[in-house]
Amino acid sequence: MSLLRENFSRKFTATGEVSPPPCPDKTLFAREVEEMKPLMGRILGVNVVEGPGGRVLMSSLGASIYMIQHGVEPILQQVVRDKNRVALQNDLISASIFEIENVLSIAGDHPACPASDNPKSKPVYDMDSTTLIVMLKKLNEGKLWNGKDTNYENKNLNAKTNFFIGTGLSPTSSPLDGEIYKVKRKLIAGCDFFQTQGVFDIEPIINFLNLYEKTIGEKISDKILVGIVPIWSYGMMKYLLTLPGIVIGEKFRNDVNEARKKQKETGQKGLIEEIGVNLCVDLVDKIKGLGVKGVHIMPVGNLHAMKEILDKSGL
């Protein structure tokens, strides 16, 4: 059983994230995996991103296999943007054979988004992320998924997968009602947990939880990991602002700009990282009071910042 599944209902949980290499050289990635190893237990799984921002990287599946073989529990991302139902099931059967259990179903950033390095690429979208959750549940029952739009029966497999199924959640969506009904549909489809996009303020989470309970008539906090991002450079902040759903408040942006000026004037390093880490630590403290399941830390390559957040937050 995966660490994440085993501990999800027991305690305030933290997960991390890693980006596979953008070239056929695993040196830096292998180093990150080694640095992640001592953190396992404090973090219960590590997201392996799949083409964020429509960019080309080593596949999440390839990176996840490497990680599980080196003692780090991956959370495999499967993105409906890039693959049809055949390709998705090929990858998922492969993942199961390598004993990868945690899977995150997401739509993926459109190739035309500003961060993409392949804006002319054609997206697939053979299904949406909710339907992928249905597929994952079918595989857990030992069946292939052909879809409701065919006359073919779902073929029985000789074995069942054992996926712990997650998906994304955007608490800054507008209007928020649409996201609330999407989340409910994903729960009905069989989703086990949600990771939110990175937030820099607690208010969007509070608003989402309150409106969800008011609209649906039930709580969802015990299935949510709130995404936090320790910004460590001005360039990183600029990049994040190109991604759909990311909202960074004016005060924090001003603080980063001031720290950037001070770093240039004095030559002092790490001021922006300090601001980013401190914001995340403050957010973790507030998030603990919301009754949510935990936090999802997205260090964007800076594992030192993630370790600082874990240390300062007592995780």
C-alpha positions as CSV (number, residue, x, y, z in Angstrom):
1,M,0.0,0.0,0.0
2,S,1.3,3.5,-0.8
3,L,2.5,5.7,2.0
4,L,0.0,8.4,0.9
5,R,-3.0,6.1,1.0
6,E,-1.9,4.4,4.3
7,N,-1.5,7.7,6.1
8,F,-4.1,10.0,4.4
9,S,-6.8,9.5,7.0
10,R,-4.5,9.5,10.0
11,K,-2.7,12.9,10.1
12,F,-2.1,16.3,8.6
13,T,-0.3,15.3,5.4
14,A,2.3,16.9,3.2
15,T,3.2,16.0,-0.4
16,G,5.9,17.4,-2.6
17,E,6.7,17.9,-6.2
18,V,9.5,17.4,-8.7
19,S,10.1,18.4,-12.3
20,P,11.6,15.8,-14.6
21,P,14.5,16.9,-16.8
22,P,13.9,18.9,-20.0
23,C,16.7,17.0,-21.8
24,P,18.2,13.5,-22.0
25,D,20.4,14.1,-19.0
26,K,19.2,12.8,-15.6
27,T,22.1,14.3,-13.5
28,L,20.1,17.0,-11.7
29,F,17.0,15.0,-11.5
30,A,18.8,12.0,-9.9
31,R,20.3,14.5,-7.4
32,E,16.9,15.8,-6.5
33,V,15.6,12.3,-6.0
34,E,18.4,11.5,-3.7
35,E,17.7,14.7,-1.7
36,M,14.0,13.7,-1.5
37,K,14.8,10.3,0.0
38,P,15.4,11.4,3.6
39,L,12.2,13.4,3.5
40,M,10.0,10.4,2.8
41,G,7.7,9.9,5.8
42,R,7.5,13.7,6.4
43,I,6.2,14.0,2.8
44,L,4.0,11.0,1.8
45,G,4.3,11.3,-2.0
46,V,6.0,13.4,-4.7
47,N,4.1,14.7,-7.7
48,V,5.9,14.1,-11.0
49,V,4.7,16.8,-13.3
50,E,3.7,16.0,-16.9
51,G,4.5,18.9,-19.3
52,P,3.4,21.8,-17.1
53,G,2.7,24.9,-19.1
54,G,2.7,22.8,-22.3
55,R,6.5,22.3,-22.1
56,V,8.5,19.3,-23.1
57,L,10.0,17.3,-20.2
58,M,10.9,13.7,-19.5
59,S,7.5,11.9,-19.1
60,S,5.9,11.6,-15.7
61,L,5.8,7.8,-16.1
62,G,9.5,7.5,-16.9
63,A,10.4,9.7,-14.0
64,S,8.0,7.9,-11.6
65,I,9.5,4.5,-12.5
66,Y,13.0,5.9,-11.8
67,M,11.8,7.4,-8.4
68,I,10.1,4.3,-7.1
69,Q,13.2,2.2,-8.0
70,H,15.3,4.7,-5.9
71,G,13.1,4.8,-2.8
72,V,10.9,7.8,-3.4
73,E,7.1,7.4,-3.7
74,P,5.8,9.1,-6.8
75,I,2.4,10.6,-7.6
76,L,2.1,9.9,-11.3
77,Q,0.4,12.7,-13.3
78,Q,-1.8,11.7,-16.2
79,V,-2.8,14.5,-18.5
80,V,-5.7,14.2,-20.9
81,R,-4.3,17.0,-23.1
82,D,-1.7,14.7,-24.6
83,K,-3.1,11.2,-24.9
84,N,-6.2,9.3,-26.1
85,R,-7.8,6.5,-24.1
86,V,-5.6,3.8,-25.5
87,A,-2.4,5.7,-24.7
88,L,-3.6,6.5,-21.2
89,Q,-4.4,2.9,-20.4
90,N,-1.1,1.7,-21.8
91,D,0.7,4.0,-19.4
92,L,-1.5,3.1,-16.5
93,I,-1.0,-0.6,-16.9
94,S,2.7,0.1,-17.1
95,A,2.6,2.1,-13.9
96,S,0.7,-0.6,-12.1
97,I,3.3,-3.2,-13.2
98,F,6.0,-1.0,-11.6
99,E,3.8,-0.8,-8.4
100,I,3.0,2.9,-8.8
101,E,-0.3,3.5,-7.0
102,N,-0.8,7.2,-6.7
103,V,-2.2,8.8,-9.8
104,L,-3.3,12.4,-10.4
105,S,-5.8,13.0,-13.1
106,I,-5.5,16.5,-14.7
107,A,-6.5,18.3,-17.9
108,G,-3.1,19.9,-18.4
109,D,-2.3,23.5,-19.4
110,H,-3.2,24.2,-23.1
111,P,-0.3,24.1,-25.5
112,A,-1.1,27.7,-26.5
113,C,-0.6,29.1,-22.9
114,P,2.2,31.6,-22.6
115,A,4.6,29.2,-20.8
116,S,4.5,26.6,-23.6
117,D,7.6,25.8,-25.7
118,N,5.3,24.1,-28.3
119,P,2.4,26.5,-28.8
120,K,1.5,24.9,-32.2
121,S,1.0,21.5,-30.7
122,K,-2.4,20.0,-31.1
123,P,-4.1,18.9,-27.8
124,V,-6.0,15.5,-27.8
125,Y,-8.7,15.8,-25.1
126,D,-10.2,12.4,-26.0
127,M,-11.8,12.8,-22.5
128,D,-11.8,15.2,-19.6
129,S,-10.1,14.6,-16.2
130,T,-13.3,13.4,-14.6
131,T,-13.7,10.7,-17.2
132,L,-10.1,9.7,-16.6
133,I,-11.1,9.1,-13.0
134,V,-13.8,6.8,-14.2
135,M,-11.2,5.0,-16.3
136,L,-8.9,4.6,-13.2
137,K,-11.8,3.1,-11.2
138,K,-12.5,0.7,-14.0
139,L,-8.9,-0.4,-14.0
140,N,-9.1,-0.9,-10.3
141,E,-12.0,-3.2,-11.0
142,G,-9.9,-5.2,-13.4
143,K,-11.5,-3.8,-16.6
144,L,-10.4,-1.7,-19.5
145,W,-12.5,1.4,-20.2
146,N,-13.8,1.9,-23.7
147,G,-16.2,4.7,-22.9
148,K,-20.0,5.2,-22.9
149,D,-19.8,6.4,-26.6
150,T,-19.0,2.9,-27.9
151,N,-20.9,-0.4,-28.3
152,Y,-18.0,-2.4,-27.0
153,E,-18.0,-4.1,-23.6
154,N,-15.3,-3.2,-21.1
155,K,-12.8,-6.0,-21.6
156,N,-11.8,-7.9,-18.4
157,L,-8.2,-7.9,-17.5
158,N,-6.4,-10.7,-15.7
159,A,-5.5,-8.5,-12.8
160,K,-6.6,-5.3,-11.0
161,T,-4.7,-2.1,-10.5
162,N,-4.6,-0.5,-7.1
163,F,-4.6,3.2,-7.8
164,F,-5.1,5.9,-5.2
165,I,-6.8,8.5,-7.3
166,G,-6.3,12.3,-7.1
167,T,-7.1,15.3,-9.2
168,G,-6.6,19.0,-9.3
169,L,-8.8,21.8,-7.8
170,S,-8.7,25.5,-8.7
171,P,-10.0,27.6,-5.7
172,T,-9.5,30.8,-7.7
173,S,-11.8,29.8,-10.6
174,S,-14.4,32.4,-11.6
175,P,-17.2,31.8,-11.4
176,L,-16.5,29.4,-8.5
177,D,-19.8,27.6,-8.8
178,G,-18.6,25.8,-11.9
179,E,-15.5,24.4,-10.1
180,I,-17.7,23.3,-7.2
181,Y,-19.9,21.2,-9.4
182,K,-16.8,19.8,-11.2
183,V,-15.4,18.7,-7.8
184,K,-18.6,17.0,-6.9
185,R,-18.7,15.1,-10.2
186,K,-15.1,14.0,-9.6
187,L,-16.1,12.7,-6.1
188,I,-18.9,10.7,-7.6
189,A,-16.5,9.4,-10.3
190,G,-14.3,8.0,-7.5
191,C,-11.7,10.6,-6.7
192,D,-9.9,9.9,-3.4
193,F,-8.1,13.3,-2.9
194,F,-7.6,16.8,-4.4
195,Q,-4.6,19.0,-4.7
196,T,-5.3,22.6,-5.2
197,Q,-3.3,25.0,-7.4
198,G,-0.8,27.0,-5.6
199,V,-2.3,29.7,-3.4
200,F,-0.6,32.7,-1.8
201,D,-3.5,33.7,0.5
202,I,-5.8,31.6,2.7
203,E,-9.0,33.4,1.6
204,P,-9.6,31.5,-1.7
205,I,-9.5,28.2,0.3
206,I,-11.9,29.5,2.9
207,N,-14.3,30.8,0.2
208,F,-14.2,27.5,-1.7
209,L,-14.8,25.4,1.4
210,N,-17.7,27.6,2.6
211,L,-19.4,27.8,-0.8
212,Y,-18.9,24.1,-1.5
213,E,-20.7,23.2,1.8
214,K,-23.4,25.7,1.2
215,T,-24.0,24.6,-2.4
216,I,-23.6,20.8,-2.1
217,G,-24.6,20.3,1.5
218,E,-21.6,18.4,2.6
219,K,-18.0,19.1,3.6
220,I,-15.0,18.3,1.5
221,S,-12.1,19.6,3.6
222,D,-10.9,16.1,4.6
223,K,-10.0,15.3,1.0
224,I,-8.1,18.4,0.2
225,L,-4.3,19.1,0.1
226,V,-3.7,22.9,-0.3
227,G,-1.0,23.8,-2.8
228,I,1.7,26.2,-1.6
229,V,4.6,27.5,-3.7
230,P,7.8,29.0,-2.1
231,I,8.8,31.7,-4.6
232,W,12.6,32.0,-4.6
233,S,13.2,34.4,-7.5
234,Y,11.7,37.3,-9.4
235,G,11.8,35.2,-12.6
236,M,9.9,32.4,-10.9
237,M,7.2,34.8,-9.9
238,K,6.9,36.1,-13.4
239,Y,6.6,32.6,-14.8
240,L,3.9,31.6,-12.3
241,L,1.8,34.6,-13.3
242,T,1.7,33.2,-16.8
243,L,-0.1,30.0,-15.6
244,P,-3.9,29.7,-15.6
245,G,-5.4,30.0,-12.1
246,I,-2.4,31.5,-10.3
247,V,-3.2,34.6,-8.3
248,I,-0.5,36.4,-6.4
249,G,-1.5,39.4,-4.3
250,E,-0.2,42.9,-4.7
251,K,1.5,43.0,-1.3
252,F,3.5,39.9,-1.9
253,R,4.5,41.0,-5.4
254,N,5.6,44.4,-4.0
255,D,7.6,42.5,-1.3
256,V,9.4,40.4,-3.9
257,N,10.2,43.5,-6.0
258,E,11.6,45.3,-2.9
259,A,13.7,42.3,-2.1
260,R,14.9,42.1,-5.6
261,K,16.1,45.7,-5.5
262,K,17.9,45.1,-2.2
263,Q,19.6,42.0,-3.5
264,K,20.9,44.0,-6.5
265,E,22.0,47.0,-4.4
266,T,23.7,45.0,-1.6
267,G,24.7,41.7,-3.3
268,Q,22.9,39.9,-0.5
269,K,21.4,36.6,-1.7
270,G,18.3,34.7,-0.6
271,L,16.0,37.5,0.4
272,I,13.3,36.6,-2.1
273,E,13.5,32.9,-1.0
274,E,13.2,34.0,2.7
275,I,10.0,35.9,1.9
276,G,8.6,33.0,-0.1
277,V,9.4,30.4,2.6
278,N,8.0,32.6,5.4
279,L,4.7,33.2,3.5
280,C,4.4,29.4,3.1
281,V,5.1,28.7,6.8
282,D,2.4,31.3,7.7
283,L,0.0,29.6,5.2
284,V,0.6,26.2,6.7
285,D,-0.2,27.4,10.2
286,K,-3.5,28.9,8.9
287,I,-4.3,25.9,6.8
288,K,-4.0,23.6,9.8
289,G,-7.0,25.4,11.3
290,L,-9.3,24.7,8.3
291,G,-9.7,21.0,8.8
292,V,-8.2,20.2,5.4
293,K,-6.1,17.0,5.0
294,G,-2.8,18.8,4.5
295,V,-0.5,20.7,2.1
296,H,1.0,20.1,-1.3
297,I,4.4,21.9,-1.5
298,M,5.6,22.8,-5.0
299,P,9.2,23.9,-4.6
300,V,9.9,24.3,-8.4
301,G,13.4,22.9,-8.1
302,N,14.3,24.4,-4.7
303,L,14.3,21.5,-2.3
304,H,16.1,23.5,0.3
305,A,13.0,25.8,0.5
306,M,10.7,22.8,0.8
307,K,12.8,21.4,3.7
308,E,12.8,24.8,5.4
309,I,9.0,24.8,5.2
310,L,8.8,21.3,6.7
311,D,11.2,22.2,9.5
312,K,9.6,25.5,10.4
313,S,6.0,24.1,10.2
314,G,6.8,21.1,12.3
315,L,5.8,18.7,9.5
